[in-house]
Amino acid sequence: MATLFLHELTYYLSTYTIHQMAVDLKRGETLPIHINMTFPSLPCDVLSVDAIDMSGKHEVDLDTNIWKLRLNKDGQIVGTEYLSDLVEKEHAHGHGDNKDHHEESDHKIKLHTLDEGAETMIKNVKHALANGEGCRVYGVLDVQRVAGNFHISVHGLNIFVAQMFLNADIYAIAPFALLQIFEGSSHVNIVPTEYKYISKEVLPTNQFSVTEYFSPISEFDRAWPAVYFLYDLSPITVTIREERRSFLHFITRLCAVLGGTFALTGMLDRWMYRLVEALTKPNSRIIIR
C-alpha cells in the first residue's frame, strides 16, 4: 500500500502538456533575431547588414544593436566597431527623392570621383586581406512580424569602391576565400509558440525549420558574395500548456488503490485460510480416531 501510494502521489505531482493551435492575433509586435556569425576571411570594413520586409520597405536605421569584431587569422579579436546605420543610406533614399537635373549630374560626378575616405577604406581593406583578417557580426535585429529577409553582404559599399575591390582584389588575394566564394541563402519557416507553465508564467518563443541553399561564385559572375536569411511567419500560433491532474482525480485513484488493496488482501486471506484448513482437517480426524 505504501508503494502504491507513493506511485500515485508521484503521478499526481507530475505534469503533462497540451498542444493547441489558433490564429495568430498579435499585431504591432517585433520579432527579435539574434545574430552571431563569423566570417574568418572577410574584413569588417566591407560587411553590411540589410533588412527588407514583405511590403518592400528597405530598413536603413533599424532600432537594434549590431557589433562587428575584427579577427586576426587565428580567430582572435583585434578590434570592434558599432553599427548604428546598417546599410548605405543611398539605398533607402534612392527612390522617391525629388531632385533637379543639376543635382543629379553633380551626384554622378561625385560617384565617379573617389574621395579620400574611399581611398583610405580601400587601403585598409587591402591591408586586412593581406593579413588574413576576418570578422564576427553579432547583435539583435528587431524586425516586423511579417515575411522578409535580412542579409550580410558587401552591398553597402559604394558601387565604384566595390567594383574596384571585388574585381581587383577578391580573387587575387588568397586569404579572402578559404576555398571558394559562395552566395548562400537560408529559408526559415517560423511558427509562433507560447509555453504556459504550471506557475502561470508565459514564455513567448518560436519554432522554426530551415532550408539552406548555396552556389559558388566565379570571377566571371556579376553577383557579389552574400548570405541571405529569408524568413516567413506562420499565421497559426501554437500554445503548449503545462497542466497538472486535479486533486479530486488523485483522491479517486488513491481510494481505488486503497480499497482494491484491502479487498485483494481480504480475498487472499480467506483463500489461504480455507486452503490451510482443508490441508489440516483430515489429519485432525485421524488423530481423534
C-alpha positions, 0 to 999 in steps of 0.5 A: 500500500505504501508503494502504491501510494507513493506511485500515485502521489508521484503521478499526481505531482507530475505534469503533462502538456497540451498542444493547441493551435489558433490564429495568430492575433498579435499585431504591432509586435517585433520579432527579435533575431539574434545574430552571431556569425563569423566570417574568418576571411572577410574584413569588417570594413566591407560587411553590411547588414540589410533588412527588407520586409514583405511590403518592400520597405528597405530598413536603413536605421533599424532600432537594434544593436549590431557589433562587428569584431575584427579577427586576426587569422587565428580567430582572435579579436583585434578590434570592434566597431558599432553599427548604428546605420546598417546599410548605405543610406543611398539605398533607402533614399534612392527612390522617391527623392525629388531632385533637379537635373543639376543635382543629379549630374553633380551626384554622378560626378561625385560617384565617379570621383573617389574621395579620400575616405574611399581611398583610405577604406580601400587601403585598409581593406587591402591591408586586412586581406593581406593579413588574413583578417576576418570578422564576427557580426553579432547583435539583435535585429528587431524586425516586423512580424511579417515575411522578409529577409535580412542579409550580410553582404558587401552591398553597402559599399559604394558601387565604384569602391566595390567594383574596384575591390571585388574585381581587383582584389577578391580573387587575387588575394588568397586569404579572402576565400578559404576555398571558394566564394559562395552566395548562400541563402537560408529559408526559415519557416517560423511558427509562433509558440507560447509555453504556459507553465504550471506557475502561470508564467508565459514564455513567448518563443518560436519554432522554426525549420530551415532550408539552406541553399548555396552556389559558388561564385566565379570571377566571371559572375556579376553577383557579389558574395552574400548570405541571405536569411529569408524568413516567413511567419506562420499565421497559426500560433501554437500554445503548449500548456503545462497542466497538472491532474486535479486533486479530486482525480488523485483522491479517486485513484488513491481510494481505488488503490486503497480499497482494491488493496484491502479487498485483494488482501481480504480475498487472499486471506480467506483463500489461504485460510480455507486452503490451510484448513482443508490441508489440516482437517483430515489429519485432525480426524485421524488423530481423534480416531 
